[in-house]
Amino acid sequence: DEGSFGAALASLTDLNGDGTRELAVGVPNFSGFDLEVPAAGRVVVYSMAPAFPQPAIAYITSAGADTNPFTTSSVGGDRFGAAVADAGDLTG
């Protein structure tokens, strides 16, 4: 269910090295495109570079991160993406 797109938003530290921040968008009710995993959820990450809006740079689920837009967690009910936040620079 893409109806929850934007349920949580966060401005993130520059993740891809382009000199601009990224935007994390939570989609906690995402169930996959075939609705095979109810409310698994995911987070979509967009670059905030000057040519915004740009295609998503990552799709993150409880199973990990991928650049494939069809990535879905295998665990229903996770509601991954219900909350998002910037963890800061993790690599120093």
C-alpha positions as CSV (number, residue, x, y, z in Angstrom):
1,D,0.0,0.0,0.0
2,E,1.8,3.1,-1.2
3,G,-0.8,5.2,0.7
4,S,1.6,5.5,3.6
5,F,4.4,7.0,1.4
6,G,5.9,9.9,3.4
7,A,4.6,8.7,6.8
8,A,8.1,9.6,8.1
9,L,10.6,12.0,6.6
10,A,14.2,12.8,7.5
11,S,17.0,14.9,6.0
12,L,20.1,12.7,6.0
13,T,23.9,13.4,6.0
14,D,25.4,13.2,2.5
15,L,25.4,9.4,1.8
16,N,26.6,9.3,-1.8
17,G,29.4,11.9,-1.8
18,D,27.7,14.4,-4.1
19,G,28.0,17.2,-1.5
20,T,24.3,17.4,-0.7
21,R,22.1,15.9,1.9
22,E,19.7,13.0,1.1
23,L,16.0,12.6,2.0
24,A,14.7,9.4,3.6
25,V,11.0,8.7,3.0
26,G,9.3,6.1,5.2
27,V,6.7,3.8,3.6
28,P,5.6,1.6,6.6
29,N,2.6,-0.1,4.9
30,F,4.6,-1.1,1.8
31,S,3.6,-4.7,1.0
32,G,5.5,-5.3,-2.2
33,F,4.2,-4.8,-5.7
34,D,2.2,-8.1,-5.6
35,L,1.0,-7.4,-2.0
36,E,2.8,-10.6,-1.0
37,V,4.2,-9.3,2.4
38,P,1.6,-7.2,4.2
39,A,2.9,-4.1,5.9
40,A,6.6,-5.1,5.6
41,G,7.5,-1.5,5.0
42,R,10.5,0.2,3.5
43,V,12.5,3.4,3.3
44,V,13.2,5.1,0.0
45,V,16.3,7.4,-0.2
46,Y,16.5,10.3,-2.6
47,S,19.3,12.7,-3.4
48,M,18.7,16.3,-2.7
49,A,21.1,17.4,-5.5
50,P,20.2,20.5,-7.5
51,A,18.4,18.5,-10.2
52,F,15.9,17.3,-7.5
53,P,13.7,15.4,-7.9
54,Q,16.0,12.5,-8.9
55,P,15.3,8.8,-9.0
56,A,15.7,7.0,-5.7
57,I,19.2,6.1,-4.9
58,A,18.4,3.2,-2.4
59,Y,15.5,1.1,-1.2
60,I,15.9,-0.1,2.4
61,T,14.0,-2.8,4.1
62,S,14.5,-4.8,7.3
63,A,16.3,-7.3,5.1
64,G,18.9,-4.7,4.0
65,A,19.5,-2.0,1.3
66,D,19.3,-2.3,-2.5
67,T,19.1,-0.2,-5.5
68,N,16.3,-2.4,-6.9
69,P,12.9,-0.8,-6.5
70,F,11.3,-4.2,-6.2
71,T,13.2,-5.0,-3.0
72,T,10.7,-6.1,-0.3
73,S,11.3,-7.4,3.2
74,S,10.3,-11.0,3.8
75,V,8.7,-10.2,7.2
76,G,5.1,-9.0,7.1
77,G,4.0,-6.6,9.8
78,D,7.4,-5.0,10.4
79,R,6.1,-1.6,9.3
80,F,9.8,-0.8,8.5
81,G,10.0,3.0,7.8
82,A,7.4,4.0,10.4
83,A,10.1,6.2,11.8
84,V,13.3,7.5,10.2
85,A,16.2,9.6,11.5
86,D,19.7,10.8,10.5
87,A,22.3,8.7,12.2
88,G,25.1,11.1,11.1
89,D,28.4,10.2,9.6
90,L,29.0,6.5,10.4
91,T,32.3,6.2,8.6
92,G,34.1,9.1,10.2
